[in-house]
Amino acid sequence: MRLKLISVLLLTVSMASFHHPAPAAPKIPSECLASGSGINKKIPTSFEELILKRKCISYAAWKNVSSSTSASSSKPTIEVLIGPNTKPFYLNPVVAVQAINSTFSNSIYTGDSLYIYFNFKDSAWAKRTVQSLLTADEYENISRNQGDRVIENGCDAVSKSCFGSQAITLVTGKGLVLLGVPNSLNKNDPTASYRFKTGMLEAHEHLHLLQDAALFGEVHGAQIWPPRWITEGGAEYIQNAVIHKNSWRKYRDYRFLGASELYRLKSTYSEKFLIEYLQETVIDDGGSKYDSWLSYNLGSRFVEILVALKGPNSLLELNSEIGMGMNFAQAFEKVYGISWNKAVPILAKVVSSDIAQRS
């Protein structure tokens, strides 16, 4: 049974195999640009148009995020604690948080957030700090869920480095974000500079707090979880789109870099594979037989399509419907206007084509 007291979403990223160069980011495809000031009929607006207008999906999603930005009426307080030996690569979490808040201005999340940065030397400090901030029941809950390794799960004892991040929503509504800081950026990870230096990690984790608020918010609270590729793929996609809402080049560059393993193994990700993945991960949260990283890089490709059609706020609307008692398929059809069974082969065909063509 899912407890409403606390929710924990953990990102533990190991990308040592991501060593293949990604292709250069292209310019906005000319076929996606509107001619004149009227409605742009070149971008997809329904599932039925996705395959024909596939090449404009990425642009449509990016434009939807860029145009959704508005002044946020919520001004939550962001407090930052940094370990005595820790030097974060990014020092402006408020900027990243406000970027998320302004994009999702209709979110019901109004809590303040505490960001704690720590490296391996400061892991004991981080654990003591977290214990001092939570009640005994709260800490016992998250500690039990993580095998009494709230901080340790984000660090590696062999390399003596930390790399994991997680967002925790407390019963008070306050958000606690724990960010492990590596000793140095992984040279084999082409996305490391983007993720650690631009605010993308902070944006990723803050979106998890908004997802939680929608899922366990005002009414009943969800009895089931959305598929992990929606939760993590959503945060993976939004971190890029929000931070790079003013730069198509950087948005596409990160998109390519993050998919380098998908491109390298493109023969694996056929329509058949993706159909099975989508069907099975709805039944088995996370899809236990699949590599967990697919929830991020592959999931973000599915989410990009959803954002292209219905905008970024649709992701929170989906969680809200689940939180009010719908199952995933029911919520999906209500938000996106098509049954889940009909959507699956379309999503699979679009994403498999993108991967096959390294686009």
Secondary structure, 3 states (H helix, E strand, C coil): CCCCCCEEEEECCCCCCCCCCCCCCCCCCHHHCCCCCCCCCCCCCCHHHCCCCHHHHHHHHHHHHHHHCCCCCCCCCEEEEECCCCCCCCCCHHHHHHHHHHHCCCCCCCCCEEEEEECHHHHHHHHHHHHHHCCHHHHHHHHHHCCCCCCHHHEECCCCEECCEEEEECCCCCEEEEEECCCCCCCCCCCHHHHHHCCHHHHHHHHHHHHHHHHCCCCCCCCCCCCHHHHHHHHHHHHHHHHCCCCHHHHHHHHHHHCHHHHHCCCCCCHHHHHHHHHHHHHCCCCCCCCCCHHHHHHHHHHHHHHHHHCCHHHHHHHHHHHCCCCHHHHHHHHHCCCHHHHHHHHHHHHHHHHHCCC
